[in-house]
C-alpha cells in the first residue's frame, strides 16, 4: 500500500493535530491499511526550503491533498480511487 505522507516539524501544533486525526482514521480502518510516513522538514534542507512555514502538508500518491488542516473528504476520496 502506498503511504500517506505528512511533512511536518517538531513543536507544530497543527502538525500534531493532523497526525492525531490521521491516526484516528487509521484506527477506524478508513486509511485502508495505508501507512502514515512523517518527514520532519527541519531534518532535510531540501524539504525545509520547499515547505518552510507551510506545514503540515499531506501528500498521497504524489499529489498534495491539503496543508495546515486535514481535508478528510478529499483524502478519503483519493484513497478510494487508489484501492
N, C-alpha and C positions, 0 to 999 in steps of 0.2 A: 504494500500500500504506500502511496505517496504521502509524504509528511505535510502537515500544516506547519508553516514556518512563521515564527514570530521574531521580529527584530526588536530588541529591547535594550534596556540598560538597568543596572542596579540602582535601587532607590527611586525608581519611577513609579509613582502610584497608578498611573494609567496603564503601565505595563503589567503591574501586579493585578489590576482589575481584569484586564483582558485575559491573562493567563488563568486566573481563577474561573472566569466564565468558560474558557475552553476546557478546563479540567472537569467542570460540571457537565459540559456536553459529552465529554469522554465517558464519564461515569454513567450517563443515561443511555449511552450507545449511539448518540447522534453523530459522532465523528466517524462512524462506520469503520472502526479499527485503524484509522489513520493516526500515526504517531504525531506528537507535538515536538517540534525541534525549536529550541530557543537559541538565538545568536545574540550575544552581548556586543553591541556595536562599539563599545569602548575598548574591546579587545582586538579590534581589527581596524587599522587606519583607513582601509578602503570603505568599509561599512560606515565608519564614523563620518567620513566625508560625504558619503551618499545619503545618509539619513539624518545625521546630527540631531536636530531637535524634533524631527518627525517620527517620534516613537510613541507607542508601539506601532509597528506596521505588520499586517498579516498578509502572508502570501500562500497561495496554493496552486500547484501545478504551473508555476511560472507566471502567475497572474496576481497582481496586488488586489486584495479583496477590500481592505479598509485600513485606515490609520486612526490612531488616537482612541477610538471606541469600536467595540466589536459590532460588526454588521452581521448578526446571526443569520438572518434570512438569506443574504447573498452567499454567505459561506455554505449553508446547508444546500442551497441550490447548486453551487459548484461541485460540492461533494457528491450529490445525487447524480449529476451528469458524468462524473468521473467513474462511478461504480458500474 
